[in-house]
Amino acid sequence: MFLARFGLEPGRLFWGFFLLLVLIAFWATLGGFQLSAIFLAGLIFVFLLIWRFPYAGFYVWMATSPLLGILLSFPTGGFQFGERAFGGSIDITLTELVAGLVLLVWALRLIVSAQAQARDWKPALPLLGMYLVIVGAHALSAFSSVAPDTVLVLKYTLRPVFFVYLASVILPVNFITSRRRLAHVLALFGVIGVVFTMDGFISLFFPGSEGALFRAHPLTLLGVSPLGGNHNALAEVLLFSAPAILAWSYLKQTVSKEWVYFAVACMITITLLTFARSAWIALVIELIFLSATLWRPWVKSHLRAFSLALIACIPLMIGMLVISQTTEVRSSTAARATLTSVAFDIFMRSPWIGAGAGSFMERLNHVYAYTIEFGSAVDSHGLIQKLLAETGLVGFVAFALFVIFFIRHILRTWQSLKKTSTEAKAYLYLVAGALGAFMYQFFDTTYWTPRLWIPVGLVFVAGRLFLRQHTEQDPDFLSPSHG
């Protein structure tokens, strides 16, 4: 009654302050660094732009989300917490900075809009409760018997584990509230896929870090690799861009399907030419899923063409076998096997709650046999190994439960969709993209980044839109008139 007297809406006020507190906690994990006056002024200017045009800021966040290689580094000075948690310097990706600003604008606008009379509203928080169990499992690992650094564990729990879900799942679900917005985002990922497909094609003529092997890899720009990785990063981005642009083509009925299919064929070709084994496995899983669902009638009626396509891939398979026998790839295989062995050893020291979130690389640094044989420490190549080593059985079970509930959500949505509708087809392509992203993380290190969680977020978005669970209009507090 007291709040209503002043035109305040309790629901919005609560969620606004909740998000603001979360953002304060996130910025605290970045706290203590010394900002130059120019950078601080630029940051304020960008914040004001996003405040005025929140959807433009959101689209920039979506467009930059795969670019994990553009890093900003800030010294922590003499700040003790910064020295302990960050080793004297904070490294944050450009995409994290943009996402953090968009989240901050969202939280503040939500609080400000509570002062105006408006319809009842609360943010959509898909499976947040289940994800908080994962976050809790990471925080619990601070009490491990192997005595991890509590500050480092809590920092890693907040960022990237909790932050990536807020930015990659919660933000898209609450910003993309119409098919038009969803089409815009899918088109962005389609453009990203086309750009990096061309990048991969050009790279075939320039040997990269792979030496004399001419395999597709991301090129550098002014000495910086925007994707932040080698051929694996390129393949990972294309594995989602391909189903994303296919889903977009079903939301935009006027688009020429032939050009979309040509673009997807080029993306698949470059993905194969990366000769990334994990990418090949994820691609096969995506193709099997689509062949068993959406493409099933076509596969049955075009068995000959399908067989010819498989035969055409034989030279690529031979190429993969040849590359697999090279010294570099065999060394990579041995390194991954060693990483798995180290992860299992760490897990056995504290099987229930793990050895501490974010501690794998630090512990690997003390495995001198690895550093002598393979060089500097890297993160665990595989989500399962990472969870077991750092969060134990508690973290592994928590993540498994999230996946089970996510699959249940997909099945329930699919059962409610009209199977012959264009929406159902678009939905299956997005599910295929999320499936490929999950499969990739069984062999890679980008499990707490947007490359995994944005595909998950877009599946939630499509489910809400296609089942018509809400009115398709932008939230009032995100319109420029409320700025």
C-alpha positions as CSV (number, residue, x, y, z in Angstrom):
1,M,0.0,0.0,0.0
2,F,2.8,2.4,0.9
3,L,4.6,1.7,-2.4
4,A,1.4,2.0,-4.4
5,R,0.7,5.4,-2.8
6,F,3.8,6.7,-4.5
7,G,3.2,4.9,-7.8
8,L,5.9,2.3,-7.1
9,E,5.4,-1.2,-8.4
10,P,6.9,-3.7,-5.9
11,G,7.7,-6.4,-8.5
12,R,9.7,-4.2,-10.7
13,L,11.4,-2.5,-7.8
14,F,12.5,-5.8,-6.3
15,W,13.9,-7.2,-9.6
16,G,15.5,-3.9,-10.4
17,F,17.4,-3.8,-7.1
18,F,18.2,-7.5,-7.3
19,L,19.8,-7.0,-10.7
20,L,21.6,-3.9,-9.5
21,L,23.1,-5.8,-6.6
22,V,24.2,-8.6,-8.9
23,L,25.9,-6.0,-11.2
24,I,27.6,-4.4,-8.2
25,A,28.9,-7.8,-7.2
26,F,30.2,-8.3,-10.8
27,W,31.9,-5.0,-10.9
28,A,33.4,-5.7,-7.5
29,T,35.1,-8.7,-9.1
30,L,36.7,-6.1,-11.4
31,G,37.1,-3.6,-8.7
32,G,40.3,-1.8,-7.6
33,F,41.7,-1.0,-11.0
34,Q,42.9,2.4,-12.0
35,L,41.1,3.9,-14.9
36,S,42.5,6.6,-17.1
37,A,40.4,9.7,-17.4
38,I,40.0,9.1,-21.2
39,F,38.8,5.6,-20.7
40,L,36.5,6.5,-17.9
41,A,35.0,9.3,-20.0
42,G,34.5,6.9,-22.9
43,L,32.9,4.4,-20.6
44,I,30.4,7.0,-19.3
45,F,29.7,8.1,-22.9
46,V,29.0,4.5,-24.0
47,F,26.8,3.9,-20.9
48,L,24.7,7.0,-21.8
49,L,24.3,5.8,-25.4
50,I,23.1,2.4,-24.2
51,W,20.8,4.2,-21.7
52,R,19.3,6.2,-24.6
53,F,19.2,3.2,-27.0
54,P,19.1,0.0,-25.0
55,Y,18.2,-2.2,-27.9
56,A,21.1,-0.9,-30.0
57,G,23.4,-1.7,-27.0
58,F,21.8,-5.2,-26.8
59,Y,22.4,-5.8,-30.5
60,V,26.1,-4.7,-30.1
61,W,26.4,-7.2,-27.3
62,M,24.9,-10.0,-29.5
63,A,27.2,-9.1,-32.4
64,T,30.4,-9.0,-30.2
65,S,29.5,-12.1,-28.1
66,P,31.7,-14.5,-30.1
67,L,34.7,-12.2,-30.1
68,L,36.6,-13.5,-27.1
69,G,40.0,-12.4,-28.3
70,I,39.6,-8.6,-27.8
71,L,40.9,-8.1,-24.3
72,L,41.2,-5.0,-22.1
73,S,43.7,-5.1,-19.3
74,F,43.7,-2.9,-16.3
75,P,46.4,-2.7,-13.5
76,T,45.0,-3.1,-10.0
77,G,47.7,-0.9,-8.5
78,G,48.3,-1.5,-4.8
79,F,44.8,-2.7,-4.1
80,Q,45.3,-5.8,-2.0
81,F,42.1,-7.6,-3.2
82,G,43.1,-6.9,-6.8
83,E,46.6,-8.3,-6.2
84,R,45.3,-11.4,-4.6
85,A,42.4,-12.1,-7.0
86,F,43.9,-10.9,-10.3
87,G,47.7,-11.0,-9.8
88,G,48.0,-7.3,-10.3
89,S,46.1,-7.0,-13.6
90,I,42.5,-7.5,-14.6
91,D,41.8,-8.9,-18.1
92,I,38.2,-8.5,-19.3
93,T,37.0,-9.1,-22.8
94,L,35.3,-6.3,-24.8
95,T,32.1,-8.4,-25.0
96,E,32.0,-8.8,-21.2
97,L,32.3,-5.0,-20.9
98,V,29.4,-4.4,-23.3
99,A,27.3,-7.1,-21.7
100,G,27.9,-5.6,-18.2
101,L,26.9,-2.1,-19.4
102,V,23.7,-3.5,-21.0
103,L,22.9,-5.3,-17.8
104,L,23.5,-2.2,-15.7
105,V,21.2,-0.1,-18.0
106,W,18.5,-2.8,-17.7
107,A,18.7,-2.9,-13.9
108,L,18.6,0.9,-13.6
109,R,15.8,1.4,-16.1
110,L,13.8,-1.3,-14.3
111,I,14.2,0.7,-11.0
112,V,13.4,4.0,-12.6
113,S,10.3,2.7,-14.4
114,A,8.9,1.4,-11.1
115,Q,8.0,5.1,-10.3
116,A,5.5,5.1,-13.2
117,Q,2.1,3.3,-13.2
118,A,2.4,0.3,-15.6
119,R,1.2,-3.2,-16.1
120,D,2.4,-6.0,-13.8
121,W,5.7,-7.2,-15.0
122,K,8.5,-9.4,-13.8
123,P,11.6,-10.6,-15.7
124,A,11.6,-14.0,-17.3
125,L,14.2,-16.2,-15.5
126,P,14.2,-19.6,-17.3
127,L,15.7,-22.4,-15.1
128,L,17.5,-19.8,-13.0
129,G,16.8,-21.9,-9.9
130,M,18.5,-24.9,-11.4
131,Y,21.4,-22.7,-12.6
132,L,21.8,-21.3,-9.1
133,V,22.4,-24.8,-7.9
134,I,25.4,-24.9,-10.3
135,V,26.5,-21.5,-9.0
136,G,26.1,-22.8,-5.4
137,A,28.2,-25.9,-6.2
138,H,31.0,-23.6,-7.4
139,A,30.8,-21.5,-4.3
140,L,30.7,-24.6,-2.1
141,S,34.0,-25.7,-3.5
142,A,35.7,-23.0,-1.5
143,F,35.4,-25.3,1.5
144,S,37.3,-28.1,-0.2
145,S,39.8,-30.1,1.9
146,V,42.6,-29.2,-0.5
147,A,42.3,-25.6,0.6
148,P,41.7,-23.5,-2.5
149,D,41.9,-19.7,-2.3
150,T,38.4,-18.6,-1.2
151,V,38.7,-15.2,-2.9
152,L,39.6,-16.8,-6.2
153,V,36.8,-19.3,-5.9
154,L,34.2,-16.6,-5.2
155,K,35.5,-14.5,-8.0
156,Y,35.3,-17.3,-10.5
157,T,31.8,-18.2,-9.2
158,L,30.5,-14.7,-9.9
159,R,32.5,-14.3,-13.1
160,P,32.3,-16.1,-15.4
161,V,29.9,-18.8,-14.1
162,F,27.0,-16.6,-12.8
163,F,27.6,-13.6,-15.1
164,V,27.6,-15.6,-18.3
165,Y,24.1,-16.9,-17.5
166,L,22.8,-13.4,-16.8
167,A,24.3,-12.0,-19.9
168,S,23.7,-14.8,-22.4
169,V,20.4,-16.3,-21.2
170,I,18.5,-13.8,-19.0
171,L,19.3,-10.7,-21.1
172,P,18.2,-12.3,-24.5
173,V,15.0,-13.8,-23.0
174,N,14.0,-10.4,-21.6
175,F,15.1,-8.3,-24.6
176,I,13.9,-10.5,-27.4
177,T,10.1,-10.3,-26.9
178,S,8.9,-10.5,-30.5
179,R,9.7,-12.5,-33.6
180,R,11.0,-9.3,-35.2
181,R,13.7,-9.0,-32.5
182,L,14.5,-12.7,-32.7
183,A,14.9,-12.4,-36.5
184,H,17.3,-9.4,-36.0
185,V,19.5,-11.4,-33.6
186,L,19.6,-14.5,-35.8
187,A,20.4,-12.3,-38.8
188,L,23.4,-10.9,-36.8
189,F,24.7,-14.4,-36.2
190,G,24.2,-15.2,-39.8
191,V,26.3,-12.2,-40.8
192,I,28.9,-13.2,-38.3
193,G,29.0,-16.6,-39.8
194,V,29.4,-15.2,-43.4
195,V,32.2,-12.9,-42.3
196,F,34.2,-15.6,-40.6
197,T,33.5,-18.0,-43.4
198,M,35.2,-15.6,-45.8
199,D,37.9,-15.1,-43.2
200,G,38.4,-18.9,-43.1
201,F,38.5,-19.1,-46.9
202,I,41.2,-16.4,-47.2
203,S,43.2,-18.1,-44.4
204,L,43.6,-21.2,-46.6
205,F,46.1,-19.3,-48.6
206,F,48.1,-18.1,-45.6
207,P,49.7,-20.7,-43.2
208,G,49.0,-19.8,-39.6
209,S,50.2,-21.2,-36.3
210,E,49.5,-24.6,-37.8
211,G,52.7,-24.3,-39.7
212,A,52.8,-25.7,-43.3
213,L,49.3,-27.2,-43.0
214,F,46.8,-25.2,-45.0
215,R,43.8,-25.5,-42.8
216,A,41.1,-22.9,-42.2
217,H,41.9,-20.7,-39.2
218,P,40.9,-17.2,-38.1
219,L,43.2,-14.4,-39.3
220,T,44.5,-11.7,-37.1
221,L,43.5,-8.0,-37.3
222,L,46.3,-5.6,-36.3
223,G,48.0,-8.5,-34.5
224,V,44.8,-9.5,-32.6
225,S,42.7,-12.5,-33.3
226,P,39.1,-11.3,-32.6
227,L,37.8,-14.8,-32.0
228,G,40.5,-15.4,-29.4
229,G,41.7,-18.8,-30.6
230,N,42.9,-21.0,-33.4
231,H,40.9,-23.1,-35.9
232,N,38.8,-24.5,-33.1
233,A,37.4,-21.1,-32.3
234,L,36.5,-20.5,-36.0
235,A,34.7,-23.9,-36.2
236,E,32.8,-23.3,-33.0
237,V,31.4,-20.0,-34.2
238,L,30.3,-21.5,-37.6
239,L,28.7,-24.5,-35.9
240,F,26.1,-22.1,-34.4
241,S,25.9,-19.5,-37.2
242,A,24.8,-22.2,-39.7
243,P,21.6,-23.3,-37.8
244,A,21.0,-19.7,-36.8
245,I,20.8,-18.4,-40.3
246,L,18.6,-21.4,-41.3
247,A,16.2,-20.6,-38.4
248,W,16.2,-16.9,-39.6
249,S,15.2,-18.0,-43.1
250,Y,12.0,-19.6,-41.7
251,L,11.1,-16.4,-39.7
252,K,11.6,-14.3,-42.8
253,Q,9.4,-15.9,-45.5
254,T,10.5,-13.4,-48.2
255,V,14.2,-14.3,-48.1
256,S,15.7,-16.4,-50.9
257,K,16.3,-19.9,-49.4
258,E,18.9,-20.6,-52.2
259,W,21.3,-18.0,-50.9
260,V,20.8,-19.1,-47.3
261,Y,21.6,-22.7,-48.3
262,F,24.6,-21.6,-50.2
263,A,25.9,-19.6,-47.2
264,V,25.3,-22.7,-44.9
265,A,27.1,-25.0,-47.3
266,C,30.1,-22.6,-47.3
267,M,30.0,-22.5,-43.4
268,I,30.0,-26.3,-43.2
269,T,32.8,-26.5,-45.8
270,I,35.0,-24.1,-43.8
271,T,34.1,-26.0,-40.6
272,L,35.3,-29.2,-42.2
273,L,38.5,-27.5,-43.5
274,T,39.5,-26.5,-40.0
275,F,40.1,-30.2,-39.5
276,A,39.2,-29.6,-35.8
277,R,38.2,-33.1,-34.5
278,S,35.8,-31.7,-31.9
279,A,34.1,-29.6,-34.6
280,W,33.7,-32.6,-36.8
281,I,32.1,-34.6,-34.0
282,A,29.7,-31.7,-33.1
283,L,28.8,-31.2,-36.8
284,V,28.0,-34.9,-37.2
285,I,25.8,-34.8,-34.1
286,E,23.9,-31.8,-35.4
287,L,23.4,-33.5,-38.8
288,I,22.2,-36.7,-37.2
289,F,19.7,-34.8,-35.1
290,L,18.4,-32.8,-38.1
291,S,18.3,-35.9,-40.3
292,A,16.3,-37.8,-37.6
293,T,13.8,-34.9,-37.2
294,L,13.4,-32.0,-39.6
295,W,15.2,-33.5,-42.6
296,R,13.8,-37.0,-42.2
297,P,11.3,-36.9,-45.1
298,W,13.9,-35.4,-47.4
299,V,16.6,-38.0,-46.4
300,K,14.1,-40.8,-47.1
301,S,13.2,-39.5,-50.5
302,H,16.8,-38.6,-51.5
303,L,18.9,-41.5,-50.2
304,R,21.0,-41.5,-53.4
305,A,21.9,-37.8,-53.1
306,F,22.6,-38.3,-49.4
307,S,24.9,-41.2,-50.2
308,L,26.7,-39.3,-52.8
309,A,27.3,-36.4,-50.3
310,L,28.8,-38.9,-47.9
311,I,31.1,-40.3,-50.7
312,A,32.1,-36.7,-51.6
313,C,33.4,-36.4,-48.0
314,I,35.8,-39.3,-48.3
315,P,38.8,-37.1,-49.4
316,L,38.2,-34.9,-46.4
317,M,38.2,-37.9,-44.1
318,I,41.5,-39.1,-45.7
319,G,42.8,-35.6,-45.0
320,M,41.7,-35.8,-41.4
321,L,43.5,-39.1,-41.0
322,V,46.7,-37.7,-42.5
323,I,46.6,-34.6,-40.3
324,S,45.9,-36.8,-37.2
325,Q,49.2,-38.5,-37.8
326,T,51.2,-35.3,-37.8
327,T,53.5,-34.5,-34.8
328,E,51.5,-31.4,-33.8
329,V,48.2,-33.2,-33.7
330,R,49.6,-36.3,-32.0
331,S,51.1,-33.9,-29.4
332,S,47.8,-32.3,-28.9
333,T,46.1,-35.7,-28.4
334,A,48.7,-36.6,-25.8
335,A,48.3,-33.2,-24.0
336,R,44.5,-33.8,-23.8
337,A,45.0,-37.2,-22.4
338,T,47.3,-35.8,-19.8
339,L,44.9,-33.1,-18.9
340,T,42.2,-35.7,-18.4
341,S,44.5,-37.7,-16.2
342,V,45.4,-34.6,-14.1
343,A,41.7,-33.7,-13.8
344,F,40.9,-37.2,-12.5
345,D,43.8,-37.0,-10.0
346,I,42.5,-33.6,-8.7
347,F,39.0,-35.0,-8.5
348,M,40.2,-37.9,-6.4
349,R,41.7,-35.5,-3.8
350,S,38.2,-34.1,-3.1
351,P,35.6,-36.1,-4.9
352,W,32.5,-34.5,-3.3
353,I,32.9,-30.8,-3.7
354,G,36.1,-30.6,-5.9
355,A,39.3,-28.7,-5.5
356,G,38.0,-25.2,-6.0
357,A,36.2,-23.3,-8.8
358,G,38.7,-21.8,-11.3
359,S,41.7,-23.6,-9.8
360,F,42.5,-26.1,-12.5
361,M,45.1,-24.1,-14.3
362,E,46.8,-23.1,-11.1
363,R,47.1,-26.7,-10.0
364,L,48.2,-27.8,-13.5
365,N,51.1,-25.3,-13.2
366,H,52.5,-27.5,-10.4
367,V,52.4,-30.6,-12.5
368,Y,55.9,-30.2,-13.8
369,A,55.8,-33.3,-16.0
370,Y,53.1,-31.5,-18.0
371,T,54.8,-28.1,-18.3
372,I,58.1,-29.8,-19.3
373,E,56.4,-31.9,-22.0
374,F,53.7,-29.5,-23.3
375,G,54.6,-26.0,-22.1
376,S,52.4,-23.5,-20.2
377,A,49.2,-24.6,-18.5
378,V,45.8,-24.5,-20.2
379,D,42.3,-25.0,-19.0
380,S,40.7,-28.4,-18.9
381,H,39.7,-29.6,-22.4
382,G,36.3,-30.9,-21.5
383,L,33.4,-29.7,-19.5
384,I,33.0,-33.0,-17.6
385,Q,36.6,-33.0,-16.5
386,K,36.4,-29.4,-15.5
387,L,33.3,-29.9,-13.3
388,L,34.6,-33.0,-11.6
389,A,38.0,-31.5,-10.9
390,E,36.8,-28.1,-9.6
391,T,33.4,-28.8,-8.1
392,G,33.3,-32.6,-7.6
393,L,30.3,-34.8,-7.8
394,V,28.1,-32.0,-6.4
395,G,28.9,-29.7,-9.3
396,F,28.7,-32.5,-11.9
397,V,25.2,-33.6,-10.7
398,A,24.1,-29.9,-10.5
399,F,25.0,-29.4,-14.2
400,A,23.5,-32.7,-15.2
401,L,20.2,-31.7,-13.5
402,F,20.2,-28.5,-15.4
403,V,20.7,-30.3,-18.7
404,I,17.9,-32.7,-17.9
405,F,15.5,-29.9,-17.1
406,F,16.6,-28.0,-20.3
407,I,15.9,-31.1,-22.4
408,R,12.5,-31.5,-20.7
409,H,11.8,-27.8,-21.5
410,I,12.7,-28.5,-25.2
411,L,10.4,-31.6,-25.3
412,R,7.5,-29.8,-23.8
413,T,7.9,-26.9,-26.2
414,W,8.1,-29.3,-29.1
415,Q,5.0,-31.2,-28.1
416,S,3.1,-27.9,-28.1
417,L,4.2,-26.7,-31.5
418,K,2.4,-27.5,-34.7
419,K,5.0,-29.8,-36.4
420,T,4.4,-28.5,-39.9
421,S,4.7,-24.8,-39.0
422,T,7.7,-22.7,-40.0
423,E,8.1,-21.9,-36.3
424,A,8.6,-25.6,-35.5
425,K,11.3,-25.8,-38.2
426,A,13.1,-22.7,-36.9
427,Y,12.9,-24.1,-33.4
428,L,14.5,-27.4,-34.4
429,Y,17.4,-25.5,-36.0
430,L,18.0,-23.5,-32.8
431,V,17.9,-26.8,-30.8
432,A,20.4,-28.3,-33.2
433,G,22.7,-25.2,-32.6
434,A,22.5,-25.6,-28.9
435,L,23.1,-29.4,-29.1
436,G,26.2,-28.7,-31.2
437,A,27.4,-26.1,-28.7
438,F,27.0,-28.6,-25.8
439,M,28.8,-31.3,-27.7
440,Y,31.7,-29.0,-28.5
441,Q,32.3,-28.4,-24.8
442,F,33.0,-32.0,-24.2
443,F,36.4,-31.3,-25.9
444,D,36.9,-27.6,-25.5
445,T,37.5,-24.8,-22.9
446,T,34.8,-22.2,-23.7
447,Y,32.1,-23.7,-21.4
448,W,31.6,-20.5,-19.4
449,T,31.4,-18.2,-22.4
450,P,28.6,-16.9,-24.7
451,R,29.5,-19.4,-27.3
452,L,27.7,-22.1,-25.3
453,W,25.1,-20.1,-23.4
454,I,23.7,-17.8,-26.1
455,P,22.5,-20.8,-28.1
456,V,20.8,-22.0,-24.9
457,G,19.3,-18.6,-24.3
458,L,17.9,-18.4,-27.9
459,V,16.2,-21.8,-27.4
460,F,14.4,-20.3,-24.4
461,V,13.5,-17.2,-26.4
462,A,12.1,-19.2,-29.3
463,G,10.0,-21.4,-27.0
464,R,8.4,-18.4,-25.3
465,L,7.7,-16.7,-28.6
466,F,6.4,-19.6,-30.6
467,L,4.1,-20.8,-27.8
468,R,2.8,-17.2,-27.5
469,Q,3.4,-17.1,-23.7
470,H,3.3,-13.3,-23.7
471,T,2.3,-10.3,-25.7
472,E,4.8,-9.5,-28.4
473,Q,5.9,-6.0,-27.6
474,D,9.0,-4.4,-26.1
475,P,8.9,-3.8,-22.4
476,D,7.9,-0.2,-21.7
477,F,11.0,0.6,-19.7
478,L,13.3,-0.3,-22.6
479,S,11.8,2.2,-25.0
480,P,13.7,5.4,-25.6
481,S,10.8,7.5,-24.3
482,H,11.5,6.1,-20.9
483,G,15.1,7.2,-21.0
